[in-house]
Amino acid sequence: MAKTIASYGEFWPFYLAQHSKPTTRAFHYAGVLGFMAAVLYAGLTGEWWAILATLPILYACAWFSHFAIEHNRPATFTYPAWSLISDFRMFAVAATGKMAAELEKYQIRPRA
């Protein structure tokens, strides 16, 4: 049985390890950008349904990357809130050019 993660401090390195491959992370970045575009569109047009309409597509892209590229189970299945927070955190870390340092900090290397 897998160990249960009890804090976000424990979760973050686990999350990064589940996203060890750059292509997996790229799919997630596209999802975050798509979500932000939907929020912007909804804010400008008042068509709030657009946010809900994009969610299945965005999650499908992220989940595809886990099953087809990373070959693991999406963390969102077990830790949905922390995973959502971490999607945005990972995007911010990458956008500020600090992803390599963050991966090195936790000694995370792409899986074979």
C-alpha angles and dihedrals in degrees: 000000000000119000114257114238109231104186140032088241088064093041099056097065089044090051092050091050089052087056098045097135120076092224091056090052091048091057089052093048089052089052093051091048090048091051092048090049090051091050091049091048091048091048093051098043103028089234096133092169087076090074093055092042092056098047098080091049094047094048090046090057093049094045091047088058091054096048099037104031111019095031095217140107116270111255089223089076090067104021107028100164096044090045092053092048090047093051088062093040092051090049091051093047090051093044090055092050095247102113096101091052092047092051091047091049089061094033093240118168128176113270120242 
